Amino acid sequence: MDKIKLWLMPNGGFESKQTIEQELAFFHKKNPNIEVEFETLSWSRSWFRLMQAIKEKSGPDLIQIGTTWIGTLGYLGAVHKLDKTCRQEKQFRSHVPRMCRFYDHLWALPWFCEARVLFYRKDLLKNAGITPQDLSNWDNFKAACSKLSRTMGTPPLGFSCQKEQGIFAGYSFLDLVERGDFLSQDSKHAALTQSETRQGMKYFAQLIGENLISRDSLEQSTGEIAENFFMHGAYAFMFSSSWPLQVYLNDSSKHYIGKHNVSNYGIMQVPAGPAGRFNFAGGSALAVTASARTRIKP
């Protein structure tokens, strides 16, 4: 029986292990001659572990990687090119495989795609006389944060900037406030100094400087912020991908916050900027590592 070693991240929060085991049981039923051994890594440690594996020429056969990692890993030769062997690229929507292509090569296959959304507390907004419509653009969102900070007596927004967790995807959408970018159109030059990107960074700095973002939350992981938001009611706002839906708002989850509490939470798109509403299209991909055994290389 062939064995494949797989490294994954905790995509389902506290339910990750159970979810992956269910998926792998389904896979094994379809492929009885393949056994998959998986290990779950935290996002804060996965890059370090992967770099160590590259240096030691060890590690897993397959790995989940964030879409912002693909270009670097391809450049380092840490993952295999999939151009000649993969016939599934056309099955995806046209823009999705582009996230896995760098330097004219396909380095991974999309696993899931996501964008950031705004979670908010309905009861806290109501107490402050704020409606979801008042959060339609970034200027109004900031004004709502200022109003909430007075009624709550604490900063209303929880936001992670923990060093190990402060990955690009976590805050990149804020640099789209003015439709800024990180790279030039040809992806060869940094664009961090362009005025639009600077305005997005300035906006984020103002939220911190005006005490609208909890200083404590800056040192917390995204998981800690979600727990404080849903379980302890520490914040009025939280930006996140969709995973809290399955962990805290799903009545089949052991971390379900309860039917009564669920009614206090709302979800909406991120606010719009002067040039329109923009978001970060992220997610994760699956790649074959350079250390994969010969029989499962692409």
C-alpha positions in Angstrom: 0.0 0.0 0.0 1.3 3.4 -0.9 1.6 6.0 1.8 1.3 9.8 1.3 2.4 12.2 4.0 0.2 15.4 4.0 0.6 18.6 6.0 -2.5 20.7 6.5 -3.5 23.8 8.4 -6.5 24.0 10.9 -8.9 25.2 8.3 -12.0 24.2 10.3 -10.8 25.7 13.6 -11.5 23.3 16.5 -13.3 20.9 14.1 -10.3 20.5 11.7 -9.2 17.0 12.7 -12.6 15.5 12.6 -13.4 17.1 9.2 -10.2 16.0 7.6 -10.6 12.4 8.9 -14.0 12.3 7.3 -12.6 13.6 4.0 -9.7 11.1 4.1 -12.1 8.2 4.8 -14.0 9.1 1.7 -10.8 9.4 -0.3 -9.5 6.0 1.0 -12.8 4.4 0.0 -12.2 5.6 -3.6 -8.5 4.8 -3.4 -8.1 1.7 -1.2 -4.4 1.2 -2.1 -3.4 4.7 -0.8 -3.0 5.5 2.8 -2.8 9.2 3.8 -0.9 10.2 6.9 -1.7 13.8 7.8 -0.3 16.3 10.3 -2.0 19.5 11.2 0.3 22.6 11.6 -0.6 26.0 12.9 -0.3 28.8 10.5 2.2 30.5 12.8 4.6 27.5 12.6 4.0 26.1 9.2 6.3 28.4 7.2 9.2 27.7 9.6 8.5 23.9 9.4 8.4 24.0 5.7 11.7 26.0 5.4 13.3 23.5 7.7 12.0 20.6 5.5 13.4 22.3 2.4 16.9 22.7 4.0 16.9 19.1 5.2 15.3 17.7 2.0 12.6 16.0 4.1 9.1 16.8 4.9 5.7 15.8 3.5 4.7 14.6 0.0 1.8 17.0 -0.3 1.2 20.3 1.6 -1.4 22.9 1.9 0.0 26.3 1.2 -1.5 29.8 1.3 -1.9 31.4 -2.1 0.6 34.1 -1.1 3.3 31.5 -0.7 3.1 29.9 -4.1 5.4 32.2 -6.0 8.2 32.1 -3.4 8.0 28.3 -3.0 8.1 27.9 -6.8 11.1 30.2 -7.1 12.9 28.3 -4.4 12.2 25.0 -6.1 10.4 23.7 -3.0 7.4 22.5 -5.0 7.0 20.7 -8.3 5.7 22.3 -11.6 2.4 20.8 -12.5 2.1 22.1 -16.1 2.6 18.9 -18.0 0.9 16.5 -15.7 -2.2 18.3 -14.5 -5.3 18.2 -16.7 -7.7 19.6 -14.1 -6.8 23.3 -14.4 -9.6 24.0 -16.9 -12.2 22.7 -14.5 -11.8 25.8 -12.3 -13.2 29.2 -12.9 -10.8 31.2 -15.1 -9.4 33.5 -12.4 -8.8 30.8 -9.8 -5.9 28.9 -11.3 -4.1 32.2 -11.9 -3.5 32.4 -8.2 -1.4 29.2 -8.6 0.6 30.4 -11.6 3.9 32.3 -11.3 6.8 32.6 -13.7 4.7 31.0 -16.4 4.3 27.8 -14.5 1.5 26.1 -12.5 2.9 25.2 -9.0 -0.2 24.1 -7.2 -3.9 23.4 -7.6 -6.6 25.5 -5.9 -8.2 23.7 -2.9 -10.5 26.4 -1.6 -10.9 30.1 -2.3 -12.1 32.7 0.1 -12.4 36.4 0.8 -12.6 38.6 3.9 -16.0 39.5 5.3 -17.1 41.7 8.2 -18.7 40.1 11.2 -20.6 42.5 13.5 -22.6 42.5 16.7 -26.2 43.5 15.9 -27.0 44.4 19.5 -24.0 46.7 20.0 -24.7 48.5 16.8 -28.4 49.0 17.7 -27.4 50.4 21.1 -25.2 52.9 19.3 -27.8 53.8 16.8 -25.8 52.3 13.9 -27.3 50.2 11.1 -25.4 47.9 8.6 -26.1 50.5 5.9 -23.9 52.9 7.9 -21.0 50.6 7.3 -21.2 50.7 3.5 -17.9 52.5 3.0 -14.6 52.9 4.8 -15.2 56.5 6.0 -18.5 55.5 7.5 -17.0 52.4 9.0 -14.4 54.5 10.8 -17.1 56.9 12.0 -19.1 54.0 13.3 -16.1 52.7 15.1 -15.6 56.1 16.8 -19.3 56.1 17.9 -19.1 52.6 19.2 -15.9 53.3 21.2 -17.9 55.9 23.1 -20.9 53.7 23.8 -18.9 50.6 24.6 -16.1 52.3 26.4 -13.6 50.0 24.7 -12.1 49.7 21.1 -14.8 48.1 18.9 -12.6 46.3 16.4 -10.5 43.2 17.0 -7.6 42.7 14.6 -4.6 40.4 14.6 -1.1 41.7 13.9 0.6 39.0 15.9 4.1 38.7 14.4 3.9 35.0 13.5 0.2 35.3 12.5 0.5 38.6 10.7 0.4 37.0 7.3 -0.1 39.0 4.1 -3.7 37.8 3.6 -4.7 39.0 7.1 -4.6 42.7 6.4 -4.0 43.0 2.6 -7.6 44.0 1.9 -7.2 47.1 4.0 -4.6 48.3 1.4 -7.4 48.1 -1.1 -9.2 51.0 0.6 -8.1 53.2 -2.3 -7.5 50.3 -4.7 -3.8 50.1 -3.9 -1.6 47.1 -4.8 1.5 45.4 -3.7 3.1 44.7 -7.0 3.3 46.3 -10.4 1.2 44.9 -13.2 4.1 42.8 -14.5 4.8 41.5 -10.9 8.4 42.6 -11.1 8.4 45.6 -8.9 7.0 46.6 -5.5 4.2 49.0 -5.5 4.0 49.8 -1.8 5.0 53.4 -2.4 2.1 54.2 -4.8 -0.3 56.7 -3.3 -3.3 54.4 -3.3 -1.4 51.7 -1.3 -0.1 54.3 1.1 -3.6 55.6 1.8 -4.7 52.1 2.7 -1.8 51.7 5.1 -2.5 55.2 6.5 -6.1 54.2 7.1 -5.1 51.1 9.1 -2.6 53.2 11.1 -5.3 55.7 11.9 -7.6 53.0 13.3 -4.8 51.9 15.7 -3.7 55.5 16.5 -7.3 56.6 17.4 -7.7 53.5 19.6 -10.5 52.0 17.4 -8.6 48.7 17.2 -8.1 46.9 20.4 -4.4 47.1 21.3 -4.7 43.7 23.0 -6.1 42.1 19.9 -3.0 43.1 17.9 -1.0 40.6 19.9 -3.7 37.8 19.6 -4.0 35.2 16.9 -7.0 35.2 14.6 -8.4 32.2 16.5 -8.1 34.1 19.8 -9.8 37.1 18.3 -12.7 34.9 17.1 -13.1 33.3 20.5 -13.1 36.7 22.2 -15.6 38.0 19.6 -18.0 35.1 19.7 -17.6 33.7 23.2 -16.8 36.7 25.3 -18.4 39.6 23.3 -15.1 41.6 23.5 -15.6 43.4 20.1 -18.3 44.8 17.9 -16.4 44.0 14.7 -14.1 41.3 13.4 -12.8 40.8 9.8 -12.3 37.1 9.0 -12.8 34.5 6.3 -15.7 32.1 6.5 -14.4 29.5 9.0 -16.2 31.0 12.1 -19.4 30.0 10.4 -18.7 26.4 10.9 -17.2 26.7 14.3 -19.3 29.2 16.2 -22.5 29.6 14.2 -23.1 26.0 13.2 -25.5 24.2 15.5 -23.8 20.9 14.8 -20.4 22.2 16.2 -19.5 21.6 19.8 -18.4 25.3 20.0 -21.8 26.5 18.8 -22.7 29.7 20.7 -26.4 28.9 20.9 -29.5 29.9 19.0 -30.2 33.0 21.1 -26.6 34.3 20.7 -26.4 33.6 17.0 -29.2 36.1 16.4 -26.9 38.9 17.7 -24.4 38.4 14.8 -24.4 39.7 11.3 -22.2 39.3 8.3 -21.6 41.7 5.4 -19.1 42.6 2.7 -16.1 44.7 3.5 -16.8 48.4 3.1 -16.3 50.1 -0.2 -13.6 52.7 -1.0 -13.7 55.7 -3.3 -12.8 53.5 -6.3 -15.3 50.8 -5.4 -15.5 47.7 -3.3 -12.4 45.5 -3.4 -11.3 42.4 -1.5 -8.4 40.0 -1.3 -9.1 36.7 -3.2 -7.2 34.2 -1.1 -7.5 30.7 0.1 -5.3 27.7 0.0 -3.8 25.4 -2.6 -2.3 21.9 -2.6 1.2 21.4 -3.9 3.6 18.4 -4.4 6.8 19.1 -2.5 10.3 18.7 -3.9 10.9 16.0 -1.3 8.0 13.9 -2.4 8.9 10.3 -3.1 9.4 9.3 -6.7 6.3 7.2 -7.0 4.0 10.1 -6.2 5.8 12.8 -8.0 3.7 14.5 -10.7 
